[in-house]
Amino acid sequence: MNGTAGSPELGSVIVGVDGSGPARRAALWAAAEAARRDSPLRIVYAADTDGRVLYLSAESIERVRSAGRELLRETAAAVAEQYSGLHVTTEFSRGAPVPSLHRTAGLRGTVVVGNRGLGGFKNLMLGSVGLKVAAGATTPVIVVRGTDNGTETGVVIAAVRDEHDAECARYAAREAEIRKASLRLLHVWNILESAGLAVTMLDDVEAIAGEHVHHLITVTDRIRGEFPELNVQADAEKSLTVAGVLVEASRHADLLVMGGRRSPGFIGPTLGRATHSLLHHAHCPVELIPRHGSGRGSES
């Protein structure tokens, strides 16, 4: 897999399956992603039998394990039917799903999950496993949403809040490269959050808008310099809700990439208000890039 010099290396792809329809679609989406990356695909089923050994009989545990191994065989066969040249391996884990997926991803793998599991609400809610995988992620996580129609837009969107999202934008640029798609860098700022609840001076609003545009231009210039062959569009919008703008924008994208960071009090080290909303309501797959190191907390 070749990328632009200095660009992030997209690692192997790991997908979790549980027998649900969304998980099967996620497996096929993950297979396509692995083929684009020219990387292997690892399909994981976590039975969590170790955590239930005190509550289930030996016969019940063996039935769970047999069903899990059969699911892995069926999923691998479905992937091989569509992607015959792809290197696919399977892993049966006796542990819980979330730590099993994080462990398999290692330091560089990308975890792919469906938008809901066996117990999720149709078309809306992200299953608890997917939510926990995203919340505790230390490597990229992709939640597969909104791909039922199979229509590609040829656009990858990166949500950019400030200069700290340059690495997120680089990941998005690599995703656009391997898709031969264009990249849209989208900066959304909440005017009430930036200027306070009472906005009285137009000059102040214009100054704040200029500062936000400066953040976007800084990231855009970096990406265009590092990816000179890529078609890059930059847009800045103001709104009362950052998540609302991003959800609407996701209607016109094949993938939406966000940096995962939070202010204190949200769900895990990666999810804030905007990321949480996107994982539940986006119209395309969402890739969450965990943020490492120090930096400001944010809505996303």
Solvent accessible surface area in square Angstrom, and as a share of the most:
residue,aa,sasa,rsa
1,M,71,0.32
2,N,144,0.74
3,G,37,0.36
4,T,38,0.22
5,A,97,0.75
6,G,73,0.70
7,S,19,0.12
8,P,15,0.10
9,E,84,0.38
10,L,3,0.01
11,G,8,0.08
12,S,43,0.27
13,V,0,0.00
14,I,3,0.01
15,V,0,0.00
16,G,14,0.13
17,V,10,0.06
18,D,49,0.25
19,G,48,0.47
20,S,10,0.06
21,G,38,0.37
22,P,7,0.05
23,A,6,0.05
24,R,121,0.44
25,R,99,0.36
26,A,0,0.00
27,A,1,0.01
28,L,41,0.20
29,W,35,0.12
30,A,0,0.00
31,A,0,0.00
32,A,21,0.16
33,E,0,0.00
34,A,0,0.00
35,A,49,0.38
36,R,74,0.27
37,R,1,0.00
38,D,113,0.58
39,S,14,0.09
40,P,60,0.38
41,L,1,0.00
42,R,80,0.29
43,I,0,0.00
44,V,2,0.01
45,Y,34,0.13
46,A,16,0.12
47,A,3,0.03
48,D,44,0.23
49,T,1,0.01
50,D,74,0.38
51,G,50,0.48
52,R,90,0.33
53,V,86,0.50
54,L,155,0.77
55,Y,174,0.66
56,L,59,0.29
57,S,57,0.37
58,A,79,0.62
59,E,112,0.50
60,S,23,0.15
61,I,14,0.07
62,E,90,0.40
63,R,154,0.56
64,V,37,0.21
65,R,53,0.19
66,S,55,0.35
67,A,63,0.49
68,G,1,0.01
69,R,101,0.37
70,E,73,0.33
71,L,35,0.17
72,L,9,0.04
73,R,143,0.52
74,E,89,0.40
75,T,6,0.04
76,A,24,0.18
77,A,63,0.49
78,A,13,0.10
79,V,0,0.00
80,A,51,0.40
81,E,149,0.67
82,Q,111,0.49
83,Y,57,0.22
84,S,106,0.68
85,G,81,0.78
86,L,29,0.14
87,H,121,0.54
88,V,38,0.22
89,T,44,0.26
90,T,57,0.33
91,E,25,0.11
92,F,43,0.18
93,S,10,0.06
94,R,128,0.47
95,G,25,0.24
96,A,37,0.28
97,P,39,0.24
98,V,27,0.16
99,P,77,0.48
100,S,4,0.03
101,L,6,0.03
102,H,50,0.22
103,R,145,0.53
104,T,28,0.16
105,A,8,0.06
106,G,40,0.38
107,L,171,0.85
108,R,147,0.54
109,G,4,0.04
110,T,2,0.01
111,V,1,0.00
112,V,0,0.00
113,V,9,0.05
114,G,10,0.10
115,N,17,0.09
116,R,48,0.17
117,G,18,0.18
118,L,130,0.65
119,G,76,0.74
120,G,21,0.20
121,F,148,0.62
122,K,146,0.62
123,N,105,0.54
124,L,80,0.40
125,M,68,0.30
126,L,9,0.05
127,G,11,0.11
128,S,75,0.49
129,V,62,0.35
130,G,6,0.06
131,L,35,0.18
132,K,123,0.52
133,V,0,0.00
134,A,0,0.00
135,A,8,0.06
136,G,31,0.30
137,A,5,0.04
138,T,91,0.53
139,T,11,0.06
140,P,12,0.08
141,V,1,0.01
142,I,0,0.00
143,V,0,0.00
144,V,6,0.04
145,R,17,0.06
146,G,51,0.49
147,T,43,0.25
148,D,109,0.56
149,N,119,0.61
150,G,62,0.60
151,T,97,0.57
152,E,139,0.62
153,T,61,0.36
154,G,32,0.31
155,V,36,0.21
156,V,0,0.00
157,I,1,0.00
158,A,0,0.00
159,A,12,0.09
160,V,3,0.02
161,R,66,0.24
162,D,2,0.01
163,E,47,0.21
164,H,90,0.40
165,D,5,0.03
166,A,4,0.03
167,E,79,0.35
168,C,4,0.02
169,A,0,0.00
170,R,46,0.17
171,Y,37,0.14
172,A,0,0.00
173,A,0,0.00
174,R,3,0.01
175,E,0,0.00
176,A,0,0.00
177,E,53,0.24
178,I,32,0.16
179,R,41,0.15
180,K,188,0.80
181,A,12,0.09
182,S,26,0.17
183,L,1,0.00
184,R,49,0.18
185,L,0,0.00
186,L,1,0.00
187,H,2,0.01
188,V,11,0.06
189,W,13,0.05
190,N,23,0.12
191,I,33,0.17
192,L,67,0.33
193,E,85,0.38
194,S,43,0.28
195,A,31,0.24
196,G,32,0.31
197,L,161,0.80
198,A,81,0.63
199,V,57,0.33
200,T,120,0.70
201,M,111,0.49
202,L,127,0.63
203,D,98,0.51
204,D,71,0.37
205,V,19,0.11
206,E,102,0.46
207,A,69,0.53
208,I,34,0.17
209,A,29,0.23
210,G,41,0.39
211,E,96,0.43
212,H,30,0.13
213,V,59,0.34
214,H,107,0.48
215,H,25,0.11
216,L,8,0.04
217,I,90,0.46
218,T,32,0.19
219,V,0,0.00
220,T,4,0.02
221,D,85,0.44
222,R,100,0.36
223,I,0,0.00
224,R,114,0.41
225,G,61,0.59
226,E,49,0.22
227,F,2,0.01
228,P,98,0.61
229,E,169,0.76
230,L,23,0.11
231,N,106,0.54
232,V,12,0.07
233,Q,97,0.43
234,A,38,0.29
235,D,35,0.18
236,A,43,0.33
237,E,65,0.29
238,K,123,0.52
239,S,26,0.16
240,L,120,0.60
241,T,69,0.40
242,V,11,0.07
243,A,15,0.12
244,G,33,0.32
245,V,25,0.15
246,L,3,0.01
247,V,28,0.16
248,E,90,0.40
249,A,9,0.07
250,S,1,0.00
251,R,131,0.48
252,H,117,0.52
253,A,7,0.06
254,D,24,0.13
255,L,0,0.00
256,L,0,0.00
257,V,0,0.00
258,M,2,0.01
259,G,7,0.07
260,G,1,0.01
261,R,12,0.04
262,R,82,0.30
263,S,36,0.23
264,P,127,0.80
265,G,77,0.74
266,F,64,0.27
267,I,81,0.41
268,G,28,0.27
269,P,89,0.56
270,T,2,0.01
271,L,0,0.00
272,G,2,0.02
273,R,119,0.44
274,A,0,0.00
275,T,1,0.00
276,H,52,0.23
277,S,33,0.21
278,L,0,0.00
279,L,1,0.01
280,H,10,0.04
281,H,79,0.35
282,A,3,0.02
283,H,66,0.29
284,C,3,0.02
285,P,2,0.01
286,V,1,0.00
287,E,0,0.00
288,L,1,0.00
289,I,10,0.05
290,P,12,0.08
291,R,57,0.21
292,H,134,0.60
293,G,75,0.72
294,S,109,0.70
295,G,46,0.44
296,R,138,0.50
297,G,38,0.37
298,S,5,0.03
299,E,19,0.09
300,S,13,0.08
